[in-house]
Amino acid sequence: MKKSEDIISIFTKNMRNIRIAKELTQEELSFNSGLHKNYISDTERGVRNISLKTVEKIAKGLGVEIQELFK
Amino acid sequence: MKKSEDIISIFTKNMRNIRIAKELTQEELSFNSGLHKNYISDTERGVRNISLKTVEKIAKGLGVEIQELFK
C-alpha cells in the first residue's frame, strides 16, 4: 500500500483487478456475495464508504482472503 | 485469517494486540487517530461495524499498514 493512496482507492482497485482476473462479471460477484449489483457497481466506483461486514462479503464473493483487498 | 472467524473479530483482536504491543492506551490511540475514546473502546469491543475510512484512521493511529489489521 502506498501512503499517498486512500483506503477506498486501494480497496476498489484490488476488488476490480481481482474480479477481472477471476473473469467474474459484476452480476456474478453480486450473486456470489449476496450484494445487489448496483451496490457492487457503486462500491467498485469508490462512491461508498463500505463497512467491514460488506468487505467480508466481497472477499467471500471473490474467493480471496481479506488481506488481498488491501495490498 | 481463519475461515471460522468473522472480520470484526479478526480486526478487533489485531487492533487490541497491536495497541498493547505498542504500549498505547485507548486515550493515546484516540488522540493519534482523531477518533473519540468511546468510539475506540466500542470498536475494540467489537460492537461496531466500522467503515473503511475508520479502519484507515485506526491504522494510522497505530502506525501500521492496513493489512496488519486483517491477518
Backbone of each chain as nested JSON, in Angstrom:
{
  "chains": [
    {"id": "A", "residues": [
      {"number": 1, "name": "MET", "atoms": {"N": [0.838, -1.199, 0.0], "CA": [0.0, 0.0, 0.0], "C": [0.87, 1.245, 0.0]}},
      {"number": 2, "name": "LYS", "atoms": {"N": [0.582, 2.147, -0.922], "CA": [1.306, 3.418, -0.941], "C": [0.642, 4.379, 0.044]}},
      {"number": 3, "name": "LYS", "atoms": {"N": [1.481, 5.121, 0.747], "CA": [0.982, 6.038, 1.774], "C": [0.057, 7.108, 1.179]}},
      {"number": 4, "name": "SER", "atoms": {"N": [0.329, 7.461, -0.075], "CA": [-0.428, 8.558, -0.684], "C": [-1.829, 8.141, -1.127]}},
      {"number": 5, "name": "GLU", "atoms": {"N": [-2.067, 6.826, -1.202], "CA": [-3.381, 6.371, -1.655], "C": [-4.322, 6.195, -0.472]}},
      {"number": 6, "name": "ASP", "atoms": {"N": [-5.571, 6.55, -0.653], "CA": [-6.514, 6.338, 0.437], "C": [-7.076, 4.92, 0.384]}},
      {"number": 7, "name": "ILE", "atoms": {"N": [-7.634, 4.509, 1.502], "CA": [-8.064, 3.116, 1.671], "C": [-9.144, 2.72, 0.664]}},
      {"number": 8, "name": "ILE", "atoms": {"N": [-10.025, 3.632, 0.333], "CA": [-11.105, 3.28, -0.6], "C": [-10.547, 3.064, -2.013]}},
      {"number": 9, "name": "SER", "atoms": {"N": [-9.591, 3.886, -2.418], "CA": [-8.952, 3.701, -3.736], "C": [-8.226, 2.36, -3.81]}},
      {"number": 10, "name": "ILE", "atoms": {"N": [-7.506, 2.029, -2.738], "CA": [-6.761, 0.757, -2.702], "C": [-7.737, -0.418, -2.778]}},
      {"number": 11, "name": "PHE", "atoms": {"N": [-8.776, -0.349, -1.961], "CA": [-9.758, -1.429, -1.916], "C": [-10.442, -1.617, -3.269]}},
      {"number": 12, "name": "THR", "atoms": {"N": [-10.908, -0.543, -3.847], "CA": [-11.68, -0.665, -5.092], "C": [-10.789, -1.112, -6.261]}},
      {"number": 13, "name": "LYS", "atoms": {"N": [-9.552, -0.644, -6.272], "CA": [-8.618, -1.075, -7.331], "C": [-8.376, -2.582, -7.238]}},
      {"number": 14, "name": "ASN", "atoms": {"N": [-8.116, -3.068, -6.012], "CA": [-7.885, -4.505, -5.827], "C": [-9.139, -5.318, -6.134]}},
      {"number": 15, "name": "MET", "atoms": {"N": [-10.273, -4.818, -5.68], "CA": [-11.552, -5.512, -5.924], "C": [-11.777, -5.704, -7.425]}},
      {"number": 16, "name": "ARG", "atoms": {"N": [-11.596, -4.625, -8.167], "CA": [-11.817, -4.686, -9.614], "C": [-10.782, -5.582, -10.309]}},
      {"number": 17, "name": "ASN", "atoms": {"N": [-9.506, -5.417, -9.921], "CA": [-8.452, -6.227, -10.543], "C": [-8.662, -7.714, -10.282]}},
      {"number": 18, "name": "ILE", "atoms": {"N": [-9.034, -8.058, -9.06], "CA": [-9.252, -9.474, -8.728], "C": [-10.485, -9.999, -9.458]}},
      {"number": 19, "name": "ARG", "atoms": {"N": [-11.55, -9.201, -9.491], "CA": [-12.779, -9.634, -10.182], "C": [-12.485, -9.934, -11.657]}},
      {"number": 20, "name": "ILE", "atoms": {"N": [-11.72, -9.042, -12.304], "CA": [-11.41, -9.221, -13.722], "C": [-10.46, -10.408, -13.909]}},
      {"number": 21, "name": "ALA", "atoms": {"N": [-9.472, -10.535, -13.027], "CA": [-8.52, -11.66, -13.119], "C": [-9.25, -12.998, -12.973]}},
      {"number": 22, "name": "LYS", "atoms": {"N": [-10.303, -13.006, -12.176], "CA": [-11.08, -14.238, -11.975], "C": [-12.201, -14.386, -13.004]}},
      {"number": 23, "name": "GLU", "atoms": {"N": [-12.235, -13.462, -13.964], "CA": [-13.23, -13.483, -15.046], "C": [-14.662, -13.519, -14.514]}},
      {"number": 24, "name": "LEU", "atoms": {"N": [-14.883, -12.696, -13.487], "CA": [-16.238, -12.56, -12.943], "C": [-16.838, -11.243, -13.428]}},
      {"number": 25, "name": "THR", "atoms": {"N": [-18.107, -11.273, -13.811], "CA": [-18.819, -10.025, -14.097], "C": [-19.296, -9.426, -12.767]}},
      {"number": 26, "name": "GLN", "atoms": {"N": [-19.735, -8.168, -12.814], "CA": [-20.303, -7.564, -11.599], "C": [-21.549, -8.338, -11.158]}},
      {"number": 27, "name": "GLU", "atoms": {"N": [-22.325, -8.84, -12.125], "CA": [-23.525, -9.638, -11.796], "C": [-23.132, -10.925, -11.058]}},
      {"number": 28, "name": "GLU", "atoms": {"N": [-22.08, -11.568, -11.543], "CA": [-21.644, -12.812, -10.883], "C": [-21.14, -12.54, -9.47]}},
      {"number": 29, "name": "LEU", "atoms": {"N": [-20.378, -11.456, -9.316], "CA": [-19.902, -11.095, -7.969], "C": [-21.09, -10.746, -7.064]}},
      {"number": 30, "name": "SER", "atoms": {"N": [-22.074, -10.09, -7.633], "CA": [-23.302, -9.787, -6.893], "C": [-23.943, -11.074, -6.382]}},
      {"number": 31, "name": "PHE", "atoms": {"N": [-24.073, -12.038, -7.264], "CA": [-24.675, -13.323, -6.887], "C": [-23.843, -14.017, -5.809]}},
      {"number": 32, "name": "ASN", "atoms": {"N": [-22.508, -14.057, -5.998], "CA": [-21.611, -14.759, -5.056], "C": [-21.574, -14.116, -3.669]}},
      {"number": 33, "name": "SER", "atoms": {"N": [-21.721, -12.801, -3.646], "CA": [-21.56, -12.069, -2.38], "C": [-22.886, -11.793, -1.674]}},
      {"number": 34, "name": "GLY", "atoms": {"N": [-23.975, -11.938, -2.41], "CA": [-25.279, -11.622, -1.83], "C": [-25.556, -10.123, -1.763]}},
      {"number": 35, "name": "LEU", "atoms": {"N": [-24.772, -9.326, -2.491], "CA": [-24.983, -7.87, -2.529], "C": [-25.631, -7.492, -3.856]}},
      {"number": 36, "name": "HIS", "atoms": {"N": [-26.471, -6.478, -3.857], "CA": [-27.141, -6.032, -5.078], "C": [-26.129, -5.571, -6.11]}},
      {"number": 37, "name": "LYS", "atoms": {"N": [-26.423, -5.794, -7.398], "CA": [-25.424, -5.44, -8.418], "C": [-25.178, -3.934, -8.494]}},
      {"number": 38, "name": "ASN", "atoms": {"N": [-26.159, -3.142, -8.155], "CA": [-25.921, -1.691, -8.125], "C": [-24.964, -1.321, -6.979]}},
      {"number": 39, "name": "TYR", "atoms": {"N": [-25.057, -2.079, -5.916], "CA": [-24.185, -1.848, -4.76], "C": [-22.737, -2.227, -5.135]}},
      {"number": 40, "name": "ILE", "atoms": {"N": [-22.593, -3.339, -5.842], "CA": [-21.258, -3.755, -6.333], "C": [-20.693, -2.678, -7.252]}},
      {"number": 41, "name": "SER", "atoms": {"N": [-21.511, -2.198, -8.164], "CA": [-21.074, -1.171, -9.113], "C": [-20.653, 0.107, -8.387]}},
      {"number": 42, "name": "ASP", "atoms": {"N": [-21.476, 0.56, -7.448], "CA": [-21.151, 1.776, -6.679], "C": [-19.855, 1.59, -5.88]}},
      {"number": 43, "name": "THR", "atoms": {"N": [-19.72, 0.41, -5.266], "CA": [-18.53, 0.15, -4.451], "C": [-17.286, 0.177, -5.333]}},
      {"number": 44, "name": "GLU", "atoms": {"N": [-17.38, -0.459, -6.493], "CA": [-16.218, -0.524, -7.388], "C": [-15.849, 0.858, -7.934]}},
      {"number": 45, "name": "ARG", "atoms": {"N": [-16.828, 1.751, -8.03], "CA": [-16.539, 3.122, -8.476], "C": [-16.044, 4.003, -7.323]}},
      {"number": 46, "name": "GLY", "atoms": {"N": [-15.988, 3.455, -6.126], "CA": [-15.423, 4.2, -4.994], "C": [-16.338, 5.242, -4.401]}},
      {"number": 47, "name": "VAL", "atoms": {"N": [-17.639, 5.137, -4.669], "CA": [-18.562, 6.152, -4.158], "C": [-19.183, 5.773, -2.811]}},
      {"number": 48, "name": "ARG", "atoms": {"N": [-18.766, 4.636, -2.27], "CA": [-19.303, 4.221, -0.969], "C": [-18.169, 4.01, 0.041]}},
      {"number": 49, "name": "ASN", "atoms": {"N": [-18.423, 4.4, 1.27], "CA": [-17.506, 4.143, 2.382], "C": [-18.036, 2.9, 3.087]}},
      {"number": 50, "name": "ILE", "atoms": {"N": [-17.733, 1.728, 2.532], "CA": [-18.379, 0.487, 2.971], "C": [-17.903, 0.035, 4.35]}},
      {"number": 51, "name": "SER", "atoms": {"N": [-18.702, -0.818, 4.966], "CA": [-18.398, -1.331, 6.308], "C": [-17.591, -2.623, 6.225]}},
      {"number": 52, "name": "LEU", "atoms": {"N": [-17.045, -3.024, 7.375], "CA": [-16.261, -4.263, 7.415], "C": [-17.08, -5.483, 7.015]}},
      {"number": 53, "name": "LYS", "atoms": {"N": [-18.35, -5.532, 7.405], "CA": [-19.162, -6.704, 7.033], "C": [-19.339, -6.795, 5.516]}},
      {"number": 54, "name": "THR", "atoms": {"N": [-19.407, -5.65, 4.86], "CA": [-19.512, -5.655, 3.397], "C": [-18.184, -6.075, 2.761]}},
      {"number": 55, "name": "VAL", "atoms": {"N": [-17.074, -5.626, 3.339], "CA": [-15.75, -6.068, 2.861], "C": [-15.675, -7.597, 2.912]}},
      {"number": 56, "name": "GLU", "atoms": {"N": [-16.163, -8.157, 4.022], "CA": [-16.133, -9.616, 4.186], "C": [-16.968, -10.322, 3.096]}},
      {"number": 57, "name": "LYS", "atoms": {"N": [-18.135, -9.769, 2.802], "CA": [-18.987, -10.373, 1.764], "C": [-18.311, -10.314, 0.39]}},
      {"number": 58, "name": "ILE", "atoms": {"N": [-17.646, -9.2, 0.112], "CA": [-16.971, -9.06, -1.183], "C": [-15.784, -10.024, -1.268]}},
      {"number": 59, "name": "ALA", "atoms": {"N": [-15.017, -10.148, -0.183], "CA": [-13.882, -11.095, -0.18], "C": [-14.386, -12.516, -0.426]}},
      {"number": 60, "name": "LYS", "atoms": {"N": [-15.47, -12.891, 0.236], "CA": [-16.036, -14.232, 0.038], "C": [-16.534, -14.397, -1.392]}},
      {"number": 61, "name": "GLY", "atoms": {"N": [-17.186, -13.357, -1.9], "CA": [-17.709, -13.406, -3.269], "C": [-16.614, -13.536, -4.314]}},
      {"number": 62, "name": "LEU", "atoms": {"N": [-15.451, -12.943, -4.017], "CA": [-14.306, -13.037, -4.943], "C": [-13.489, -14.306, -4.686]}},
      {"number": 63, "name": "GLY", "atoms": {"N": [-13.698, -14.928, -3.529], "CA": [-12.933, -16.126, -3.182], "C": [-11.496, -15.825, -2.792]}},
      {"number": 64, "name": "VAL", "atoms": {"N": [-11.285, -14.697, -2.102], "CA": [-9.929, -14.335, -1.655], "C": [-9.927, -14.01, -0.159]}},
      {"number": 65, "name": "GLU", "atoms": {"N": [-8.731, -14.031, 0.411], "CA": [-8.562, -13.576, 1.794], "C": [-8.729, -12.059, 1.847]}},
      {"number": 66, "name": "ILE", "atoms": {"N": [-9.185, -11.573, 2.977], "CA": [-9.433, -10.131, 3.134], "C": [-8.167, -9.302, 2.873]}},
      {"number": 67, "name": "GLN", "atoms": {"N": [-7.013, -9.795, 3.329], "CA": [-5.759, -9.025, 3.142], "C": [-5.481, -8.703, 1.68]}},
      {"number": 68, "name": "GLU", "atoms": {"N": [-5.93, -9.595, 0.786], "CA": [-5.681, -9.388, -0.652], "C": [-6.314, -8.089, -1.148]}},
      {"number": 69, "name": "LEU", "atoms": {"N": [-7.316, -7.621, -0.45], "CA": [-8.025, -6.406, -0.877], "C": [-7.383, -5.117, -0.363]}},
      {"number": 70, "name": "PHE", "atoms": {"N": [-6.314, -5.256, 0.421], "CA": [-5.667, -4.057, 0.999], "C": [-4.194, -3.96, 0.654]}},
      {"number": 71, "name": "LYS", "atoms": {"N": [-3.735, -4.724, -0.338], "CA": [-2.303, -4.717, -0.692], "C": [-1.945, -3.538, -1.57]}}
    ]},
    {"id": "B", "residues": [
      {"number": 1, "name": "MET", "atoms": {"N": [-5.711, -15.425, 8.473], "CA": [-7.115, -15.351, 8.869], "C": [-7.745, -16.733, 8.818]}},
      {"number": 2, "name": "LYS", "atoms": {"N": [-8.384, -17.107, 9.94], "CA": [-9.103, -18.382, 9.946], "C": [-10.493, -18.171, 9.344]}},
      {"number": 3, "name": "LYS", "atoms": {"N": [-10.924, -19.154, 8.573], "CA": [-12.219, -19.051, 7.884], "C": [-13.377, -18.924, 8.87]}},
      {"number": 4, "name": "SER", "atoms": {"N": [-13.193, -19.552, 10.047], "CA": [-14.294, -19.581, 11.005], "C": [-14.479, -18.253, 11.745]}},
      {"number": 5, "name": "GLU", "atoms": {"N": [-13.487, -17.376, 11.672], "CA": [-13.582, -16.1, 12.388], "C": [-14.199, -15.042, 11.497]}},
      {"number": 6, "name": "ASP", "atoms": {"N": [-15.025, -14.189, 12.088], "CA": [-15.593, -13.124, 11.277], "C": [-14.659, -11.922, 11.259]}},
      {"number": 7, "name": "ILE", "atoms": {"N": [-14.867, -11.069, 10.285], "CA": [-13.953, -9.955, 10.025], "C": [-13.857, -9.003, 11.216]}},
      {"number": 8, "name": "ILE", "atoms": {"N": [-14.932, -8.784, 11.927], "CA": [-14.886, -7.844, 13.051], "C": [-14.055, -8.422, 14.2]}},
      {"number": 9, "name": "SER", "atoms": {"N": [-14.178, -9.729, 14.452], "CA": [-13.359, -10.376, 15.484], "C": [-11.879, -10.296, 15.136]}},
      {"number": 10, "name": "ILE", "atoms": {"N": [-11.562, -10.549, 13.872], "CA": [-10.163, -10.511, 13.432], "C": [-9.614, -9.096, 13.587]}},
      {"number": 11, "name": "PHE", "atoms": {"N": [-10.374, -8.133, 13.101], "CA": [-9.938, -6.738, 13.162], "C": [-9.727, -6.279, 14.605]}},
      {"number": 12, "name": "THR", "atoms": {"N": [-10.683, -6.543, 15.461], "CA": [-10.594, -6.022, 16.835], "C": [-9.477, -6.727, 17.616]}},
      {"number": 13, "name": "LYS", "atoms": {"N": [-9.282, -8.012, 17.366], "CA": [-8.193, -8.742, 18.041], "C": [-6.841, -8.144, 17.643]}},
      {"number": 14, "name": "ASN", "atoms": {"N": [-6.659, -7.911, 16.329], "CA": [-5.402, -7.323, 15.86], "C": [-5.226, -5.9, 16.376]}},
      {"number": 15, "name": "MET", "atoms": {"N": [-6.299, -5.123, 16.326], "CA": [-6.246, -3.74, 16.793], "C": [-5.778, -3.69, 18.254]}},
      {"number": 16, "name": "ARG", "atoms": {"N": [-6.388, -4.515, 19.092], "CA": [-6.039, -4.532, 20.518], "C": [-4.612, -5.041, 20.734]}},
      {"number": 17, "name": "ASN", "atoms": {"N": [-4.256, -6.139, 20.047], "CA": [-2.904, -6.701, 20.218], "C": [-1.822, -5.71, 19.799]}},
      {"number": 18, "name": "ILE", "atoms": {"N": [-2.048, -5.017, 18.678], "CA": [-1.056, -4.042, 18.196], "C": [-0.993, -2.858, 19.162]}},
      {"number": 19, "name": "ARG", "atoms": {"N": [-2.145, -2.381, 19.601], "CA": [-2.158, -1.249, 20.537], "C": [-1.377, -1.579, 21.803]}},
      {"number": 20, "name": "ILE", "atoms": {"N": [-1.593, -2.766, 22.344], "CA": [-0.898, -3.161, 23.578], "C": [0.602, -3.369, 23.304]}},
      {"number": 21, "name": "ALA", "atoms": {"N": [0.918, -4.008, 22.173], "CA": [2.33, -4.222, 21.817], "C": [3.067, -2.896, 21.659]}},
      {"number": 22, "name": "LYS", "atoms": {"N": [2.363, -1.886, 21.196], "CA": [2.983, -0.556, 21.02], "C": [2.867, 0.295, 22.288]}},
      {"number": 23, "name": "GLU", "atoms": {"N": [2.348, -0.318, 23.333], "CA": [2.202, 0.361, 24.628], "C": [1.41, 1.667, 24.523]}},
      {"number": 24, "name": "LEU", "atoms": {"N": [0.339, 1.598, 23.755], "CA": [-0.565, 2.746, 23.638], "C": [-1.82, 2.492, 24.475]}},
      {"number": 25, "name": "THR", "atoms": {"N": [-2.286, 3.512, 25.169], "CA": [-3.584, 3.416, 25.84], "C": [-4.677, 3.722, 24.811]}},
      {"number": 26, "name": "GLN", "atoms": {"N": [-5.916, 3.416, 25.169], "CA": [-7.031, 3.773, 24.276], "C": [-7.083, 5.288, 24.084]}},
      {"number": 27, "name": "GLU", "atoms": {"N": [-6.761, 6.058, 25.134], "CA": [-6.742, 7.526, 25.019], "C": [-5.682, 7.987, 24.012]}},
      {"number": 28, "name": "GLU", "atoms": {"N": [-4.521, 7.361, 24.069], "CA": [-3.448, 7.742, 23.131], "C": [-3.834, 7.394, 21.689]}},
      {"number": 29, "name": "LEU", "atoms": {"N": [-4.434, 6.212, 21.51], "CA": [-4.894, 5.845, 20.165], "C": [-5.993, 6.799, 19.702]}},
      {"number": 30, "name": "SER", "atoms": {"N": [-6.844, 7.192, 20.615], "CA": [-7.881, 8.183, 20.303], "C": [-7.235, 9.475, 19.785]}},
      {"number": 31, "name": "PHE", "atoms": {"N": [-6.241, 9.949, 20.49], "CA": [-5.548, 11.186, 20.097], "C": [-4.874, 11.01, 18.729]}},
      {"number": 32, "name": "ASN", "atoms": {"N": [-4.166, 9.89, 18.55], "CA": [-3.418, 9.645, 17.294], "C": [-4.323, 9.494, 16.077]}},
      {"number": 33, "name": "SER", "atoms": {"N": [-5.515, 8.939, 16.308], "CA": [-6.404, 8.624, 15.186], "C": [-7.447, 9.709, 14.929]}},
      {"number": 34, "name": "GLY", "atoms": {"N": [-7.632, 10.583, 15.907], "CA": [-8.676, 11.606, 15.759], "C": [-10.076, 11.064, 16.001]}},
      {"number": 35, "name": "LEU", "atoms": {"N": [-10.168, 9.881, 16.616], "CA": [-11.482, 9.295, 16.939], "C": [-11.737, 9.433, 18.444]}},
      {"number": 36, "name": "HIS", "atoms": {"N": [-12.987, 9.596, 18.824], "CA": [-13.335, 9.742, 20.248], "C": [-12.942, 8.48, 21.017]}},
      {"number": 37, "name": "LYS", "atoms": {"N": [-12.537, 8.645, 22.267], "CA": [-12.081, 7.458, 23.024], "C": [-13.208, 6.453, 23.276]}},
      {"number": 38, "name": "ASN", "atoms": {"N": [-14.433, 6.92, 23.356], "CA": [-15.549, 5.969, 23.493], "C": [-15.724, 5.155, 22.204]}},
      {"number": 39, "name": "TYR", "atoms": {"N": [-15.447, 5.8, 21.098], "CA": [-15.546, 5.116, 19.798], "C": [-14.449, 4.053, 19.683]}},
      {"number": 40, "name": "ILE", "atoms": {"N": [-13.234, 4.399, 20.142], "CA": [-12.13, 3.424, 20.168], "C": [-12.511, 2.234, 21.056]}},
      {"number": 41, "name": "SER", "atoms": {"N": [-13.045, 2.528, 22.219], "CA": [-13.438, 1.479, 23.162], "C": [-14.519, 0.573, 22.559]}},
      {"number": 42, "name": "ASP", "atoms": {"N": [-15.55, 1.176, 21.975], "CA": [-16.626, 0.39, 21.345], "C": [-16.086, -0.463, 20.197]}},
      {"number": 43, "name": "THR", "atoms": {"N": [-15.215, 0.127, 19.396], "CA": [-14.654, -0.603, 18.252], "C": [-13.858, -1.807, 18.748]}},
      {"number": 44, "name": "GLU", "atoms": {"N": [-13.046, -1.578, 19.763], "CA": [-12.202, -2.663, 20.285], "C": [-13.032, -3.78, 20.919]}},
      {"number": 45, "name": "ARG", "atoms": {"N": [-14.196, -3.439, 21.417], "CA": [-15.09, -4.459, 21.985], "C": [-15.92, -5.143, 20.894]}},
      {"number": 46, "name": "GLY", "atoms": {"N": [-15.777, -4.715, 19.662], "CA": [-16.449, -5.395, 18.553], "C": [-17.918, -5.075, 18.402]}},
      {"number": 47, "name": "VAL", "atoms": {"N": [-18.356, -3.974, 18.996], "CA": [-19.783, -3.655, 18.938], "C": [-20.127, -2.722, 17.77]}},
      {"number": 48, "name": "ARG", "atoms": {"N": [-19.132, -2.387, 16.961], "CA": [-19.392, -1.515, 15.809], "C": [-18.967, -2.199, 14.515]}},
      {"number": 49, "name": "ASN", "atoms": {"N": [-19.776, -1.995, 13.473], "CA": [-19.443, -2.458, 12.13], "C": [-18.837, -1.254, 11.404]}},
      {"number": 50, "name": "ILE", "atoms": {"N": [-17.563, -0.979, 11.67], "CA": [-16.942, 0.276, 11.226], "C": [-16.716, 0.323, 9.715]}},
      {"number": 51, "name": "SER", "atoms": {"N": [-16.554, 1.551, 9.228], "CA": [-16.359, 1.768, 7.795], "C": [-14.867, 1.749, 7.445]}},
      {"number": 52, "name": "LEU", "atoms": {"N": [-14.598, 1.681, 6.142], "CA": [-13.204, 1.68, 5.686], "C": [-12.452, 2.942, 6.103]}},
      {"number": 53, "name": "LYS", "atoms": {"N": [-13.114, 4.077, 6.072], "CA": [-12.403, 5.309, 6.468], "C": [-11.991, 5.266, 7.937]}},
      {"number": 54, "name": "THR", "atoms": {"N": [-12.808, 4.631, 8.763], "CA": [-12.443, 4.482, 10.176], "C": [-11.294, 3.496, 10.334]}},
      {"number": 55, "name": "VAL", "atoms": {"N": [-11.308, 2.416, 9.559], "CA": [-10.182, 1.466, 9.568], "C": [-8.884, 2.207, 9.249]}},
      {"number": 56, "name": "GLU", "atoms": {"N": [-8.941, 3.082, 8.259], "CA": [-7.753, 3.836, 7.853], "C": [-7.255, 4.731, 9.006]}},
      {"number": 57, "name": "LYS", "atoms": {"N": [-8.167, 5.383, 9.697], "CA": [-7.773, 6.246, 10.825], "C": [-7.126, 5.426, 11.939]}},
      {"number": 58, "name": "ILE", "atoms": {"N": [-7.672, 4.25, 12.2], "CA": [-7.112, 3.401, 13.257], "C": [-5.723, 2.888, 12.855]}},
      {"number": 59, "name": "ALA", "atoms": {"N": [-5.569, 2.49, 11.602], "CA": [-4.242, 2.03, 11.125], "C": [-3.221, 3.155, 11.27]}},
      {"number": 60, "name": "LYS", "atoms": {"N": [-3.598, 4.359, 10.876], "CA": [-2.679, 5.5, 11.011], "C": [-2.382, 5.78, 12.477]}},
      {"number": 61, "name": "GLY", "atoms": {"N": [-3.408, 5.699, 13.307], "CA": [-3.235, 5.953, 14.742], "C": [-2.32, 4.937, 15.403]}},
      {"number": 62, "name": "LEU", "atoms": {"N": [-2.352, 3.702, 14.907], "CA": [-1.484, 2.643, 15.439], "C": [-0.108, 2.662, 14.768]}},
      {"number": 63, "name": "GLY", "atoms": {"N": [-0.015, 3.332, 13.628], "CA": [1.258, 3.37, 12.9], "C": [1.577, 2.077, 12.18]}},
      {"number": 64, "name": "VAL", "atoms": {"N": [0.534, 1.416, 11.644], "CA": [0.738, 0.159, 10.904], "C": [0.051, 0.222, 9.539]}},
      {"number": 65, "name": "GLU", "atoms": {"N": [0.468, -0.682, 8.661], "CA": [-0.211, -0.829, 7.376], "C": [-1.58, -1.461, 7.61]}},
      {"number": 66, "name": "ILE", "atoms": {"N": [-2.518, -1.17, 6.746], "CA": [-3.881, -1.687, 6.895], "C": [-3.922, -3.216, 6.924]}},
      {"number": 67, "name": "GLN", "atoms": {"N": [-3.099, -3.855, 6.097], "CA": [-3.105, -5.328, 6.062], "C": [-2.83, -5.949, 7.418]}},
      {"number": 68, "name": "GLU", "atoms": {"N": [-2.039, -5.276, 8.243], "CA": [-1.705, -5.816, 9.572], "C": [-2.943, -6.038, 10.427]}},
      {"number": 69, "name": "LEU", "atoms": {"N": [-4.009, -5.335, 10.113], "CA": [-5.229, -5.434, 10.908], "C": [-6.154, -6.57, 10.452]}},
      {"number": 70, "name": "PHE", "atoms": {"N": [-5.77, -7.26, 9.378], "CA": [-6.632, -8.333, 8.849], "C": [-5.924, -9.683, 8.791]}},
      {"number": 71, "name": "LYS", "atoms": {"N": [-4.797, -9.806, 9.482], "CA": [-4.039, -11.078, 9.421], "C": [-4.605, -12.13, 10.355]}}
    ]}
  ]
}
